[in-house]
Amino acid sequence: MTTQKIIDLLKTNNVFLTGGAGVGKSYTTREIVKEYILTKKSVITLGSTGISAININGQTIHSFFIFGISSDFDELEINDRYNRSRIKELYKILSKLDLLVIDEISMVSASMMDMILYRLRNGGFSGKILVVGDFFQLPPILKKSSSASIFEESIYAFEGSSWEYFDFKVVELTEVKRTDDKEFMGILNKIRVGEVDREVVEYLEKLREYKVLDEPSVLFGTNREATKLNYLKLNSLPQKEVVIESIKKKKDSKLSDKKIQSWINSLPIEDKLVLKEGAKVLFTTNKWGSYHNGERALVEHIEEDHIVVSLLRNGKLIKVDRFEFEMSKSVVKTDKVEQEVLYSLKQFPLRLCYAITIHKSQGMGIDELVCNVDNIFATSQFYVALSRSTNPKKLMIEYGRKGFEDYLKKAIKVSENVKNFYIKTKPLGL
């Protein structure tokens, strides 16, 4: 389906844009938002997590809707007593909005979806909603105090009454852009829906066999493991270490240090980037025509205002400039929703590529990859890890324990509710 057909659909309908990993959901979403902006329409993009918000140049759901730490209506009622003026401003924005985009919908719980509907109805929202994501991927993270866990049922956005209210038309993207290896795509599709048959087990067993890779990136389940390997590799290089501080600018004096630090922590960069010439890095943003999120490179030369790298896939030299990230809030000006910048940070969109967490690899496509699956702790994390690979011939699985097949049957399980939802959901044949 072309982007224009989805835009036409949004004129009269709310839309749920879905599909497996690597099919172009993020790209299609950015093109839709771009078209709305070009036609002078008001659009807000929201992410369920800090990383997803940054990936679509937006805000988090909690921040935009002023949910605070609320996870249900009882907590929201208490929160709202202290935010009446801010909520009044939010309602002004919602009343002028043409399109609301919510990315990574799989991580939005049913109760949060209900709270979103509550805000939209009270705010006089009359625009359309585009929700994007794949319920077969990472599920909502609930508070530890909640009676439910991420492995229990009745937590997904589609399980609340608000999902029916929105009456989404479903558009499913199926053409994988990340790799053209049909056998690998077939295996990934089975893993996505929780199938662990003999074909899947044998294929994954082969991925455990040693391959000669040129310093691959290793995906880990925990940040501790990734940090340890990155600095072990960096310290082994003989060149001089260079510390590159980010350039920050505070534009709203009322902004708290706590909120600033929380925002900085969500960015896909290092506030204090430690590099050496000769280090291998990966890009954490996209620059069309130059590099993509997850592309790997070798640091050739470091200057204060730029870094020269050579792409590992073809040796092409790239001059990398600092990328500007902006924390902003939505405001109504001259009857139109605009973004007001509160804080900005400039940093090179690079990080050491020897290791990265599965969580922080969101949206990336990596050419030489080792997936360490010793510490998989969430539903669909195994699928998310493997689907980062752009070249399965340069993909390995590390598992240091016994009983790999039994482990796979536990790690590749998916929610029966999600399975049934997709069985009943009929995508439009546009």
Secondary structure, DSSP 8 states (H G I E B T S, - for coil): --HHHHHHHHTTS-EEEE-STTSSHHHHHHHHHHHHHHTT--EEEEESSHHHHHHTT-EEHHHHTT-TT--SHHHHHHHHHT-HHHHHHHHHHHHH-SEEEEE-GGGSBHHHHHHHHHHHHHTT--SEEEEE--TTS------TTSS--TTSSS-BGGGSHHHHHHT-EEEE----SS---HHHHHHHHHHHTT---HHHHHHHHHHTS----SS-EEEESSHHHHHHHHHHHHHTS-S--EEEE-EEEE--TT--HHHHHHHHHHSSS-SEEEE-TT-EEEESS-BTTTB-TT-EEEEEEE-SS-EEEEETTT--EEEE--EEEEEEEEEEETTEEEEEEEEEEEE-SEEE-SEEETGGGTT--BSSEEEE-TT--STTHHHHHHTTBS-GGGEEEE--SS-HHHHHHHHT---HHHHHHHHH------
